[in-house]
């Protein structure tokens, strides 16, 4: 057969050569026909049949083997699958790796740096970082209590989640062993849970919603703060923790009475008073987790907010900070698409979680809608205020437990009810190595805050902020120059008896002063310079909504105190009058603020010239008579047609010409309150002419140039009039007022002084 095929091929080759390829097509066709005949032969069919049967048999063997293997696994092997979305996943991996079950048997591993949980505060610049080895995707064998087991680590696809496209990997682990039940695997998981709890003992778990995800993620664990670390003025910490403990044990009682099993707490007060720290300490003391929900980030809507509050981790406190910044009005919708009604429904709606413990914090309780403050949403309201004397001493003793006796010395140097605990703690941290330095530099806490009442604050500045500057002569009469000088006056009796008259207006003024001295909250708020929000809040009680915004736009930030604006609004009903008075007050305050810093300098000058004063008092009586200002103020104002000014000056004890002409023109203008504008200009022009004449005659002398060495560069262009007790230096060239070169010397010095001031 083979030889016949060869003969046919040789014959075909001979034919092609002899015919020159003419019969090529016929030969090719014959060859194809021969091949087809061979393929359709019985031998070829037998070959195809054998191959098909072999493949079928092989596949059936594999199929049967798979069924048998599955049957054996069902009968002899048990398994448990754990997804990485469940916290058990991390517990089991941590247990298997840290206890060494997988560490000695892993052929493929993933390296991760160990995050400190305990002693995380210890500085360790030279400490070698620790790493842990976790099983890589694949099969891993290990032995647990003598039982052979294996784990299959599966890794799915990587998804990009959140607005920042953060990669997230879907992972799972399957634990398997021989046996007819999962008893051994359950033992492993139980031990993993106990091990994880032991590792987290004394630690606070923090949960948060990350990115655009709508589920809680445990972002960290840290050492829980003790309740003692939060120094409070009262026993509110113990009261609050007991309230939560009682609530946790009354679940059945709530259910039996048909009362929603939820508890809400509102912490309010100025910034830096420890509201968030207090919540962390409460969570740590009760061994609860803390779920922090920031409604100002992410892309949450009403439905997602409901789901988050309903699915919060068990034994957790939910914390919502600065709720006043979320909704200022009932119909407002935040940029995160959360409506006010949706927020309220999330707190106590039908989908709310039973046993929920919710804390809300705010710096401005007055901004919150009453619907948010009612019981069922905020059952307990707690105010955390600025540091009291007890808190100042308590925090000092925590930093310096071996020097508790000095806490009283430290507290005496600081105002009560005006410093935040955060600021106080920052100062103690700065001088943590020395209690003496901490006490020595205590004035740093009040030096740079214009809204704090310092004991060294001048009476003029203090009265100015209270809008009671017209009472300054009464304080001058008693030689009270600073706030600390009032201590003995207050100790002897009321302000009304010691400083003021029996006028009803004086009684109101004394009440305002007294409230400020004792640290009354409303008085402290009125003492501060107002922000835009403060102007709006105060104006809302006096003006209509359409006029309120005009007032807010007309008052610059931090230019008017609360008392000043309140007196203007109460004394004038017309918006035009209010705007005019506000403008006058702002301009006056700007001038006053430029000179208020000089008050201490003036006092320093008076102290510096104390010896000159005592020497001058020994001068001749004739010289005193020569310098005495002889102006009849009653006659002066009657001649000017301003007789009403006499009663005003008499009321504030300012009819003494010595006091009157040695006050600044701006202060006199405020005392007299002249109307109309033309009359005010006429009277003030005459007063200024008399002041200039008295200055020229030497009755009102300027401060000696040598006393102005510490003058700041940005002093205002105002003249500083000499105090009634400060006498000029005899060697000063400016005291020479006769003609000749001395007069020229004085004029030159005066020009230099004007340029300086």
C-alpha positions as CSV (number, residue, x, y, z in Angstrom):
1,X,0.0,0.0,0.0
2,X,2.8,2.4,0.9
3,X,4.7,1.6,-2.3
4,X,1.5,2.3,-4.4
5,X,1.3,5.7,-2.9
6,X,4.9,6.4,-3.7
7,X,4.5,5.3,-7.3
8,X,1.5,7.6,-7.7
9,X,3.5,10.5,-6.3
10,X,6.4,9.8,-8.7
11,X,4.0,9.5,-11.6
12,X,2.5,12.8,-10.7
13,X,5.9,14.4,-10.6
14,X,6.9,12.9,-14.0
15,X,3.6,14.1,-15.5
16,X,4.2,17.7,-14.2
17,X,7.8,17.7,-15.7
18,X,6.7,16.3,-19.1
19,X,3.6,18.4,-19.5
20,X,5.2,21.6,-18.1
21,X,2.5,21.8,-15.4
22,X,-0.5,21.5,-17.8
23,X,-2.1,18.7,-15.9
24,X,-1.4,20.4,-12.4
25,X,-5.0,21.1,-11.6
26,X,-6.0,17.5,-12.4
27,X,-3.3,16.1,-10.2
28,X,-4.1,18.3,-7.2
29,X,-7.7,17.3,-7.5
30,X,-6.7,13.6,-7.5
31,X,-4.5,14.1,-4.4
32,X,-7.3,15.8,-2.5
33,X,-9.7,13.0,-3.4
34,X,-7.1,10.4,-2.2
35,X,-6.7,12.2,1.2
36,X,-10.5,12.3,1.7
37,X,-10.8,8.6,1.0
38,X,-8.2,7.9,3.6
39,X,-9.9,10.0,6.2
40,X,-13.2,8.3,5.6
41,X,-11.7,4.9,6.0
42,X,-12.5,2.6,8.9
43,X,-9.1,3.0,10.5
44,X,-9.6,6.7,11.0
45,X,-13.1,6.3,12.4
46,X,-11.8,3.8,14.9
47,X,-9.1,6.3,16.0
48,X,-11.7,9.1,16.6
49,X,-13.9,6.8,18.6
50,X,-11.1,5.7,20.8
51,X,-10.1,9.3,21.6
52,X,-13.6,10.3,22.4
53,X,-14.2,7.4,24.7
54,X,-10.9,8.1,26.5
55,X,-11.8,11.7,27.1
56,X,-15.3,10.9,28.4
57,X,-14.0,8.3,30.7
58,X,-11.3,10.7,32.0
59,X,-13.9,13.5,32.7
60,X,-16.2,11.1,34.4
61,X,-13.4,9.9,36.6
62,X,-12.6,13.5,37.6
63,X,-16.3,14.2,38.2
64,X,-16.8,11.2,40.4
65,X,-13.6,12.0,42.2
66,X,-14.9,15.5,42.9
67,X,-18.2,14.1,44.2
68,X,-16.3,11.7,46.4
69,X,-14.0,14.5,47.7
70,X,-17.0,16.7,48.4
71,X,-18.8,13.8,50.2
72,X,-15.7,13.1,52.2
73,X,-15.3,16.7,53.1
74,X,-18.9,16.9,54.2
75,X,-18.6,13.8,56.3
76,X,-15.1,14.2,57.6
77,X,-14.1,17.9,57.2
78,X,-15.8,21.0,58.8
79,X,-15.2,24.6,57.9
80,X,-16.1,28.1,58.9
81,X,-15.8,31.1,56.5
82,X,-15.2,34.6,57.9
83,X,-15.5,37.8,55.8
84,X,-13.2,40.8,56.5
85,X,-16.3,43.0,57.0
86,X,-16.9,41.2,60.3
87,X,-14.7,42.1,63.3
88,X,-14.1,38.4,63.9
89,X,-11.9,38.4,60.9
90,X,-9.3,40.6,62.5
91,X,-9.6,38.8,65.9
92,X,-8.9,35.4,64.3
93,X,-6.0,36.6,62.2
94,X,-4.5,38.5,65.2
95,X,-4.9,35.4,67.4
96,X,-3.4,32.9,64.9
97,X,-0.4,35.1,64.2
98,X,0.4,36.6,67.6
99,X,0.0,33.3,69.4
100,X,2.3,31.6,66.9
101,X,-0.1,29.1,65.4
102,X,0.6,30.2,61.9
103,X,4.0,32.0,62.4
104,X,6.0,28.8,62.2
105,X,4.1,27.2,59.3
106,X,3.5,30.0,56.8
107,X,5.3,29.6,53.5
108,X,3.8,32.8,52.2
109,X,3.2,35.8,54.4
110,X,2.4,39.5,54.4
111,X,4.4,41.9,56.6
112,X,2.6,44.7,58.6
113,X,4.0,47.2,61.1
114,X,2.6,46.8,64.6
115,X,0.7,49.8,65.9
116,X,1.2,50.5,69.6
117,X,-1.8,50.3,71.8
118,X,-0.3,50.4,75.3
119,X,2.5,52.7,76.3
120,X,2.0,54.6,73.1
121,X,3.0,57.8,74.8
122,X,6.5,56.6,75.6
123,X,9.1,58.4,73.3
124,X,11.1,55.8,71.4
125,X,13.3,57.5,68.8
126,X,15.9,54.7,68.9
127,X,13.4,51.9,69.3
128,X,13.2,49.4,66.4
129,X,9.8,49.2,64.8
130,X,8.0,45.9,65.3
131,X,6.4,44.0,62.5
132,X,3.9,41.1,62.3
133,X,3.5,38.4,59.7
134,X,0.0,37.7,58.4
135,X,-0.9,34.8,56.1
136,X,-0.8,35.6,52.4
137,X,-3.6,34.4,50.1
138,X,-3.4,30.6,49.8
139,X,-3.4,27.5,51.9
140,X,-1.8,27.4,55.4
141,X,-1.6,24.4,57.8
142,X,-1.3,24.7,61.6
143,X,-2.0,22.7,64.8
144,X,-4.5,24.0,67.4
145,X,-4.5,22.1,70.7
146,X,-3.2,19.0,69.0
147,X,-5.8,19.2,66.2
148,X,-4.6,19.4,62.6
149,X,-6.2,22.4,60.9
150,X,-5.7,24.5,57.8
151,X,-6.7,28.0,56.8
152,X,-7.4,29.2,53.3
153,X,-6.9,33.0,52.9
154,X,-8.9,34.3,49.9
155,X,-8.3,37.7,48.4
156,X,-10.9,39.2,46.0
157,X,-10.8,42.1,43.7
158,X,-9.7,45.6,44.6
159,X,-12.5,48.2,44.7
160,X,-12.0,52.0,44.7
161,X,-14.4,53.5,47.3
162,X,-15.1,57.0,48.6
163,X,-14.5,60.3,47.0
164,X,-10.8,59.8,47.4
165,X,-10.9,56.5,45.5
166,X,-9.3,54.6,48.4
167,X,-8.5,51.0,47.4
168,X,-10.4,48.4,49.4
169,X,-9.7,44.6,49.1
170,X,-12.4,42.0,49.7
171,X,-10.9,39.3,51.8
172,X,-12.1,36.2,53.7
173,X,-10.5,33.3,55.6
174,X,-11.8,29.7,55.8
175,X,-10.8,27.6,58.8
176,X,-11.0,23.8,58.2
177,X,-10.3,20.6,60.2
178,X,-11.2,16.9,60.2
179,X,-14.3,16.0,62.1
180,X,-18.0,15.9,62.0
181,X,-18.7,19.2,63.7
182,X,-17.3,22.7,64.2
183,X,-16.5,22.3,67.9
184,X,-12.7,22.8,67.5
185,X,-13.2,25.7,65.2
186,X,-15.6,27.3,67.7
187,X,-13.1,26.9,70.4
188,X,-10.5,28.6,68.3
189,X,-12.8,31.6,67.6
190,X,-13.8,31.8,71.3
191,X,-10.2,32.0,72.3
192,X,-9.5,34.6,69.6
193,X,-12.4,36.7,71.0
194,X,-11.1,36.4,74.6
195,X,-7.5,37.2,73.5
196,X,-8.7,40.3,71.6
197,X,-10.7,41.5,74.6
198,X,-7.6,41.0,76.8
199,X,-5.5,43.0,74.4
200,X,-8.0,45.8,74.3
201,X,-8.6,45.9,78.0
202,X,-8.5,49.5,79.3
203,X,-8.5,50.8,75.7
204,X,-11.2,52.9,74.0
205,X,-12.4,51.8,70.6
206,X,-13.1,54.7,68.2
207,X,-15.5,54.1,65.4
208,X,-16.0,56.5,62.5
209,X,-17.7,56.6,59.0
210,X,-14.9,56.9,56.4
211,X,-15.3,58.5,53.0
212,X,-18.6,57.9,51.3
213,X,-19.0,54.5,53.1
214,X,-22.3,54.1,55.0
215,X,-21.0,51.8,57.7
216,X,-19.0,52.1,60.9
217,X,-15.3,51.3,60.8
218,X,-13.1,50.9,63.8
219,X,-10.4,53.4,63.1
220,X,-8.3,53.1,66.2
221,X,-8.0,52.0,69.8
222,X,-6.4,54.1,72.4
223,X,-5.9,54.2,76.2
224,X,-9.1,55.4,77.8
225,X,-9.0,58.5,79.9
226,X,-10.0,58.2,83.6
227,X,-12.8,60.4,85.0
228,X,-10.3,61.9,87.4
229,X,-8.3,63.4,84.4
230,X,-11.3,65.6,83.6
231,X,-11.3,68.2,86.4
232,X,-14.9,69.5,86.9
233,X,-16.3,72.1,89.3
234,X,-19.0,69.7,90.5
235,X,-19.7,66.0,90.9
236,X,-21.4,65.9,87.5
237,X,-19.0,63.1,86.2
238,X,-20.2,60.7,88.9
239,X,-23.8,61.7,88.5
240,X,-23.7,61.3,84.7
241,X,-22.0,57.9,84.8
242,X,-24.5,56.6,87.4
243,X,-27.3,57.8,85.2
244,X,-26.0,55.9,82.2
245,X,-25.4,52.7,84.3
246,X,-29.0,52.9,85.6
247,X,-30.2,53.4,82.0
248,X,-28.3,50.3,80.8
249,X,-29.9,48.2,83.5
250,X,-33.5,49.3,82.9
251,X,-34.1,47.8,79.4
252,X,-36.9,45.5,80.5
253,X,-38.6,48.3,82.5
254,X,-38.6,50.6,79.5
255,X,-40.1,47.9,77.3
256,X,-42.8,47.1,79.9
257,X,-43.8,50.7,80.1
258,X,-43.8,51.3,76.4
259,X,-41.2,54.0,76.7
260,X,-38.6,54.4,73.9
261,X,-35.4,52.9,75.3
262,X,-33.0,55.8,74.4
263,X,-31.0,58.4,76.3
264,X,-29.7,61.7,75.1
265,X,-27.3,64.1,76.7
266,X,-26.4,67.7,75.7
267,X,-23.1,69.2,76.8
268,X,-22.9,73.0,76.2
269,X,-20.6,75.8,77.2
270,X,-17.7,77.9,75.8
271,X,-15.0,76.4,73.6
272,X,-12.2,74.6,75.3
273,X,-14.1,73.6,78.5
274,X,-13.6,69.8,78.0
275,X,-16.8,68.6,76.5
276,X,-15.3,66.1,74.1
277,X,-12.7,65.0,76.7
278,X,-15.5,64.4,79.1
279,X,-17.4,62.2,76.7
280,X,-14.2,60.1,76.1
281,X,-13.7,59.8,79.9
282,X,-17.3,58.6,80.4
283,X,-17.0,56.1,77.6
284,X,-13.7,54.7,79.1
285,X,-15.1,54.5,82.6
286,X,-18.2,52.5,81.4
287,X,-16.1,50.4,79.0
288,X,-18.1,51.6,76.0
289,X,-16.9,52.3,72.5
290,X,-17.2,55.8,71.0
291,X,-18.8,56.3,67.6
292,X,-17.9,59.7,66.3
293,X,-20.2,61.0,63.5
294,X,-19.2,64.2,61.7
295,X,-22.3,65.4,59.8
296,X,-20.2,68.2,58.1
297,X,-18.2,65.7,56.0
298,X,-19.0,62.9,53.5
299,X,-22.2,62.6,51.4
300,X,-24.8,61.6,54.0
301,X,-28.5,62.0,53.4
302,X,-31.4,61.4,55.7
303,X,-31.8,57.7,54.9
304,X,-28.1,57.0,55.4
305,X,-28.1,58.9,58.7
306,X,-31.0,56.9,59.9
307,X,-29.2,53.7,58.9
308,X,-26.0,54.7,60.7
309,X,-27.7,55.5,64.0
310,X,-29.7,52.4,63.8
311,X,-26.7,50.1,63.1
312,X,-24.2,51.6,65.6
313,X,-22.0,49.0,67.3
314,X,-23.3,47.5,70.5
315,X,-22.2,49.0,73.8
316,X,-21.3,52.3,72.2
317,X,-21.8,56.0,72.8
318,X,-22.7,58.1,69.7
319,X,-21.1,61.5,69.7
320,X,-22.3,64.4,67.6
321,X,-20.1,67.5,68.0
322,X,-21.0,71.2,67.3
323,X,-24.7,70.5,66.5
324,X,-25.3,74.3,66.5
325,X,-23.2,74.5,63.3
326,X,-25.4,72.0,61.5
327,X,-28.8,73.6,61.6
328,X,-29.4,77.3,62.5
329,X,-33.0,77.3,61.2
330,X,-35.7,74.6,61.1
331,X,-36.1,74.7,57.4
332,X,-32.3,74.6,56.7
333,X,-30.7,71.8,54.7
334,X,-27.0,71.2,55.1
335,X,-24.7,70.8,52.1
336,X,-24.7,67.1,53.0
337,X,-28.4,66.8,52.1
338,X,-29.5,66.2,55.7
339,X,-32.7,68.1,56.5
340,X,-33.6,69.2,60.0
341,X,-36.7,67.0,60.1
342,X,-34.6,64.0,58.9
343,X,-32.1,64.7,61.7
344,X,-34.8,64.7,64.3
345,X,-36.3,61.5,63.0
346,X,-32.9,59.8,63.1
347,X,-32.7,60.7,66.8
348,X,-36.0,59.3,67.9
349,X,-37.8,57.9,64.9
350,X,-39.2,54.5,64.3
351,X,-35.9,53.2,63.0
352,X,-33.9,54.5,66.0
353,X,-31.8,51.9,67.8
354,X,-33.0,50.6,71.2
355,X,-30.6,51.2,74.0
356,X,-29.0,54.1,72.2
357,X,-26.8,56.5,74.2
358,X,-26.3,59.8,72.3
359,X,-24.1,62.8,73.3
360,X,-24.4,66.1,71.5
361,X,-22.0,69.1,72.1
362,X,-22.5,72.8,71.3
363,X,-20.8,76.1,72.1
364,X,-24.1,78.0,71.7
365,X,-27.1,76.3,73.2
366,X,-29.2,79.4,72.5
367,X,-28.9,78.8,68.7
368,X,-30.5,75.3,68.9
369,X,-34.1,74.8,68.0
370,X,-36.4,73.9,70.9
371,X,-37.4,70.8,69.1
372,X,-33.9,69.4,69.5
373,X,-33.7,70.3,73.2
374,X,-36.9,68.5,74.3
375,X,-36.8,65.3,76.4
376,X,-36.5,62.2,74.3
377,X,-33.7,63.8,72.2
378,X,-31.7,65.7,74.8
379,X,-32.9,64.3,78.2
380,X,-30.0,65.7,80.3
381,X,-28.5,69.2,79.8
382,X,-25.0,69.8,81.3
383,X,-23.2,73.1,81.2
384,X,-19.4,73.0,81.3
385,X,-18.1,76.5,82.0
386,X,-14.8,78.2,82.2
387,X,-12.4,77.2,85.0
388,X,-13.5,77.9,88.5
389,X,-11.0,78.3,91.4
390,X,-11.6,74.6,92.3
391,X,-10.8,73.5,88.7
392,X,-7.7,75.7,88.6
393,X,-6.4,74.2,91.8
394,X,-7.4,70.7,90.8
395,X,-5.6,70.8,87.5
396,X,-2.5,72.3,89.1
397,X,-2.5,69.4,91.6
398,X,-2.8,66.8,88.9
399,X,0.4,68.2,87.2
400,X,2.3,68.7,90.5
401,X,0.9,66.2,93.0
402,X,3.9,66.6,95.3
403,X,3.4,70.4,95.5
404,X,-0.4,70.7,96.2
405,X,0.2,73.4,98.8
406,X,1.1,75.8,95.9
407,X,-2.2,75.3,94.1
408,X,-3.7,78.1,96.1
409,X,-0.9,80.5,95.2
410,X,-1.5,79.7,91.5
411,X,-5.2,80.1,91.7
412,X,-4.9,83.5,93.4
413,X,-3.1,84.9,90.3
414,X,-5.8,84.0,87.8
415,X,-9.3,85.3,87.3
416,X,-12.2,82.9,88.1
417,X,-14.7,81.9,85.4
418,X,-12.9,83.3,82.4
419,X,-10.1,80.9,81.4
420,X,-10.9,77.7,79.4
421,X,-9.6,74.4,80.7
422,X,-7.8,73.9,77.4
423,X,-5.8,77.1,77.8
424,X,-5.0,76.4,81.4
425,X,-3.8,72.9,80.5
426,X,-1.6,74.3,77.8
427,X,0.1,76.6,80.3
428,X,0.7,73.7,82.7
429,X,2.1,71.6,79.9
430,X,4.5,74.4,79.0
431,X,5.9,74.6,82.6
432,X,5.4,70.9,83.5
433,X,8.9,70.6,84.9
434,X,8.7,73.4,87.4
435,X,5.8,74.5,89.6
436,X,7.6,77.7,90.5
437,X,7.9,78.7,86.9
438,X,4.3,77.8,86.3
439,X,3.2,80.2,89.1
440,X,5.8,82.9,88.1
441,X,4.5,83.1,84.5
442,X,0.8,82.8,85.4
443,X,0.2,86.2,83.9
444,X,0.8,84.8,80.4
445,X,-2.6,83.3,80.6
446,X,-4.4,86.6,80.7
447,X,-1.9,89.0,79.1
448,X,-2.9,88.5,75.4
449,X,-6.7,88.0,75.8
450,X,-8.5,91.4,75.5
451,X,-11.7,89.9,76.8
452,X,-10.3,88.8,80.1
453,X,-10.7,90.9,83.2
454,X,-7.3,91.1,84.6
455,X,-6.7,92.3,88.1
456,X,-4.2,94.8,86.8
457,X,-6.8,96.2,84.3
458,X,-7.3,99.9,84.7
459,X,-10.6,101.2,86.1
460,X,-11.0,103.3,83.0
461,X,-10.8,100.3,80.7
462,X,-13.1,98.3,83.0
463,X,-15.7,101.0,83.2
464,X,-15.4,101.7,79.4
465,X,-16.4,98.1,78.6
466,X,-19.3,98.2,81.1
467,X,-20.4,101.5,79.4
468,X,-20.1,103.2,82.7
469,X,-17.2,105.5,82.0
470,X,-19.1,108.5,83.5
471,X,-18.6,107.0,86.9
472,X,-14.8,107.3,86.7
473,X,-14.6,110.5,88.8
474,X,-16.1,108.6,91.7
475,X,-13.4,106.0,91.5
476,X,-10.7,108.7,91.1
477,X,-12.1,110.3,94.2
478,X,-11.4,107.1,96.2
479,X,-8.0,106.7,94.4
480,X,-9.0,103.5,92.7
481,X,-6.9,103.0,89.7
482,X,-7.1,99.2,89.0
483,X,-9.7,96.5,89.4
484,X,-7.7,94.9,92.1
485,X,-8.0,98.1,94.2
486,X,-11.8,97.5,94.5
487,X,-11.3,94.4,96.7
488,X,-11.4,96.2,100.0
489,X,-14.3,98.4,98.8
490,X,-16.4,95.3,98.0
491,X,-15.3,93.6,101.2
492,X,-16.5,96.6,103.3
493,X,-19.9,96.7,101.7
494,X,-21.8,97.3,98.5
495,X,-20.6,99.5,95.7
496,X,-23.7,101.6,96.2
497,X,-22.7,102.6,99.7
498,X,-19.0,103.2,99.0
499,X,-18.8,104.7,95.6
500,X,-22.1,105.8,94.2
501,X,-25.0,108.0,95.1
502,X,-28.6,107.0,95.8
503,X,-29.8,107.8,92.2
504,X,-31.8,104.9,90.7
505,X,-29.5,105.0,87.7
506,X,-26.6,104.4,90.0
507,X,-28.3,101.4,91.5
508,X,-28.5,99.8,88.0
509,X,-24.9,100.7,87.4
510,X,-23.8,99.2,90.7
511,X,-25.7,96.0,89.9
512,X,-23.9,95.8,86.6
513,X,-20.5,96.3,88.3
514,X,-21.3,93.8,91.0
515,X,-22.4,91.1,88.5
516,X,-19.1,91.6,86.7
517,X,-17.0,91.4,89.8
518,X,-18.7,88.1,90.9
519,X,-18.4,86.6,87.4
520,X,-22.0,86.4,86.4
521,X,-22.3,84.8,83.0
522,X,-24.4,87.4,81.3
523,X,-22.2,90.2,82.6
524,X,-19.1,88.4,81.2
525,X,-20.8,88.2,77.8
526,X,-21.7,91.8,77.9
527,X,-18.2,92.8,78.8
528,X,-16.7,91.3,75.7
529,X,-16.3,93.0,72.3
530,X,-19.0,91.6,70.0
531,X,-18.5,89.5,66.9
532,X,-20.9,89.7,64.0
533,X,-22.8,86.8,65.5
534,X,-22.9,88.6,68.9
535,X,-24.3,91.8,67.3
536,X,-27.0,89.7,65.5
537,X,-28.0,87.8,68.6
538,X,-28.4,91.0,70.7
539,X,-30.0,93.0,67.9
540,X,-32.6,90.3,67.4
541,X,-34.2,91.2,70.7
542,X,-34.8,94.8,69.7
543,X,-35.0,95.1,65.9
544,X,-37.1,93.6,63.2
545,X,-35.5,91.1,60.8
546,X,-35.3,93.6,57.9
547,X,-33.4,96.1,60.1
548,X,-31.2,93.6,61.8
549,X,-28.9,92.9,58.9
550,X,-28.3,96.7,58.4
551,X,-27.1,96.8,62.0
552,X,-24.9,93.8,61.6
553,X,-23.3,95.4,58.5
554,X,-22.8,98.7,60.3
555,X,-20.9,97.3,63.3
556,X,-17.4,96.1,62.5
557,X,-16.0,93.1,64.3
558,X,-14.8,93.6,67.9
559,X,-15.5,97.3,68.1
560,X,-18.4,97.5,70.5
561,X,-19.0,95.7,73.8
562,X,-22.2,94.0,74.6
563,X,-23.2,96.5,77.3
564,X,-22.5,99.4,75.0
565,X,-24.7,98.0,72.2
566,X,-27.4,97.0,74.7
567,X,-27.7,100.5,76.1
568,X,-27.9,102.0,72.6
569,X,-30.7,99.6,71.6
570,X,-32.6,100.2,74.8
571,X,-32.3,104.0,74.6
572,X,-33.3,104.5,71.0
573,X,-36.2,103.1,69.0
574,X,-35.5,104.6,65.6
575,X,-33.1,102.7,63.4
576,X,-31.6,106.0,62.2
577,X,-30.8,107.0,65.8
578,X,-29.4,103.6,66.6
579,X,-27.1,103.7,63.5
580,X,-25.9,107.2,64.4
581,X,-25.2,106.2,68.0
582,X,-23.5,103.1,67.0
583,X,-21.3,105.1,64.6
584,X,-20.4,107.5,67.3
585,X,-19.6,104.7,69.7
586,X,-17.5,102.9,67.2
587,X,-15.4,106.0,66.5
588,X,-15.1,106.8,70.2
589,X,-14.0,103.2,70.9
590,X,-11.4,103.4,68.2
591,X,-9.9,106.5,69.8
592,X,-10.2,104.9,73.2
593,X,-8.6,101.6,72.2
594,X,-5.6,103.5,70.9
595,X,-5.1,105.2,74.3
596,X,-6.2,102.4,76.6
597,X,-2.8,100.7,76.4
598,X,-1.3,103.9,77.6
599,X,-3.2,103.8,80.9
600,X,-0.7,101.5,82.4
601,X,2.1,103.6,81.1
602,X,0.6,106.7,82.8
603,X,0.4,104.8,86.0
604,X,4.0,103.8,85.6
605,X,4.9,107.4,85.1
606,X,3.0,108.4,88.2
607,X,4.8,105.7,90.2
608,X,8.1,106.7,88.7
609,X,7.5,110.3,89.7
610,X,6.4,109.5,93.2
611,X,9.4,111.2,94.8
612,X,8.9,114.3,92.7
613,X,5.3,114.4,93.9
614,X,6.2,114.2,97.6
615,X,8.8,117.0,97.1
616,X,6.3,119.1,95.2
617,X,3.8,118.8,97.9
618,X,6.2,120.6,100.2
619,X,6.3,123.6,98.0
620,X,5.0,127.0,99.0
621,X,1.3,127.7,99.3
622,X,1.7,130.7,96.9
623,X,3.0,128.4,94.1
624,X,-0.1,126.2,94.6
625,X,-2.4,129.1,94.3
626,X,-0.6,130.2,91.2
627,X,-1.2,126.8,89.5
628,X,-4.8,126.4,90.7
629,X,-7.4,126.5,87.9
630,X,-9.9,129.2,88.6
631,X,-12.8,128.7,86.3
632,X,-16.5,128.8,87.4
633,X,-18.0,126.0,85.4
634,X,-21.6,126.9,86.4
635,X,-21.2,130.4,85.0
636,X,-19.4,129.0,81.9
637,X,-22.2,126.7,80.9
638,X,-24.9,129.2,81.7
639,X,-23.2,131.7,79.5
640,X,-23.0,129.1,76.7
641,X,-26.7,128.3,77.0
642,X,-26.0,124.7,78.1
643,X,-27.3,124.8,81.7
644,X,-28.3,121.1,81.5
645,X,-24.6,120.2,81.6
646,X,-24.4,121.5,85.1
647,X,-26.7,118.8,86.5
648,X,-24.9,116.1,84.5
649,X,-21.5,117.2,85.8
650,X,-22.8,117.5,89.3
651,X,-24.3,114.0,89.1
652,X,-20.8,112.5,88.4
653,X,-18.9,114.9,90.7
654,X,-17.2,116.7,87.8
655,X,-17.9,120.4,88.6
656,X,-14.4,120.6,90.0
657,X,-12.5,122.6,87.3
658,X,-9.3,120.8,88.2
659,X,-10.8,117.5,87.2
660,X,-12.9,118.8,84.4
661,X,-10.1,120.5,82.3
662,X,-7.6,117.7,82.9
663,X,-10.0,115.1,81.2
664,X,-9.5,114.4,77.5
665,X,-11.8,116.2,75.1
666,X,-13.3,112.9,73.9
667,X,-14.3,111.9,77.5
668,X,-15.8,115.3,78.2
669,X,-17.8,115.1,75.0
670,X,-19.2,111.7,76.2
671,X,-20.0,113.1,79.7
672,X,-21.9,116.1,78.4
673,X,-24.0,114.3,75.7
674,X,-24.8,117.6,74.0
675,X,-27.5,118.0,71.3
676,X,-28.0,119.2,68.7
677,X,-24.7,119.0,66.7
678,X,-24.4,122.8,66.4
679,X,-24.7,123.3,70.1
680,X,-22.2,120.6,70.8
681,X,-19.6,122.2,68.4
682,X,-20.1,125.6,70.1
683,X,-19.6,124.3,73.6
684,X,-16.7,122.0,72.8
685,X,-15.0,124.8,70.9
686,X,-15.1,127.1,73.9
687,X,-13.9,124.3,76.2
688,X,-11.0,123.5,73.9
689,X,-10.1,127.2,73.8
690,X,-10.0,127.4,77.6
691,X,-8.0,124.1,77.8
692,X,-5.4,125.6,75.3
693,X,-5.2,128.8,77.4
694,X,-4.7,126.8,80.6
695,X,-2.1,124.7,78.9
696,X,-0.2,127.8,77.8
697,X,-0.4,129.3,81.3
698,X,1.1,126.1,82.7
699,X,-2.0,125.0,84.6
700,X,-2.2,121.8,82.5
701,X,1.2,120.4,81.8
702,X,2.4,117.7,79.6
703,X,4.3,114.6,80.7
704,X,8.0,115.1,80.7
705,X,9.7,113.7,77.6
706,X,12.0,111.5,79.7
707,X,9.0,109.6,81.0
708,X,7.9,108.5,77.6
709,X,10.9,106.3,76.8
710,X,8.7,103.2,76.7
711,X,6.1,104.7,74.4
712,X,5.1,102.2,71.7
713,X,5.7,103.2,68.1
714,X,2.0,103.2,67.1
715,X,0.8,105.6,69.8
716,X,-2.1,107.8,68.6
717,X,-1.8,111.4,67.7
718,X,-3.4,112.5,71.0
719,X,-2.1,114.7,73.7
720,X,-1.4,113.1,77.1
721,X,-2.4,115.4,79.9
722,X,-0.6,115.3,83.1
723,X,-2.3,113.7,86.2
724,X,-3.3,116.0,89.0
725,X,-0.7,114.3,91.2
726,X,2.2,114.2,88.8
727,X,4.5,117.2,89.0
728,X,7.0,118.3,86.3
729,X,10.7,117.7,86.8
730,X,12.5,120.9,87.9
731,X,15.4,120.2,85.5
732,X,13.1,119.8,82.5
733,X,13.6,122.4,79.8
734,X,9.8,122.3,79.1
735,X,9.0,123.9,82.4
736,X,10.6,127.2,81.3
737,X,7.8,129.5,79.9
738,X,9.5,132.9,79.8
739,X,10.7,134.5,76.6
740,X,14.0,134.2,74.9
741,X,15.9,131.0,74.1
742,X,14.0,129.1,76.7
743,X,10.7,129.8,75.0
744,X,12.2,128.6,71.8
745,X,13.5,125.5,73.6
746,X,10.0,124.8,74.9
747,X,8.4,125.3,71.4
748,X,11.0,123.0,69.9
749,X,10.3,120.3,72.5
750,X,6.6,120.8,72.0
751,X,7.0,120.2,68.3
752,X,9.0,117.1,68.9
753,X,6.4,115.9,71.3
754,X,3.6,116.4,68.8
755,X,5.6,114.6,66.2
756,X,6.1,111.7,68.6
757,X,2.5,111.5,69.8
